[in-house]
């Protein structure tokens, strides 16, 4: 799941995920945090890439609400704010990762390898 108020970034990330992921992914995109939260209440997203700075519900508010859901979700925060205080606050709210937007495309393969299980890892096979 991709959550960012910039539709162009969502399109770019979805395209990059489709070509980078080792296995086909169902990718949902949301430009509003509230809509993403409503969807997360009814689904188990393998990974949520969440923008920190959004109008309406901020990424921090969305992250806080995700942490209150009965199903745990892996959330990686993407932001232009690289301050250590932002990272610490996000981690305290349950974020599993933190990436600067200008490094996101370069780090995407490593994020996928870290957070998305492959068929081999699900079946106990070593790659």
Secondary structure by P-SEA (a helix, b strand, c coil): ccccccaaaaaaaaaaaaaccccccbbbbbccaaaaaaaaacccccccccccccccccaaaaaaaaaacccccbbbbbcccccaaaaaaaaaacccccccccccccaaaaaaaaccccccccccccc
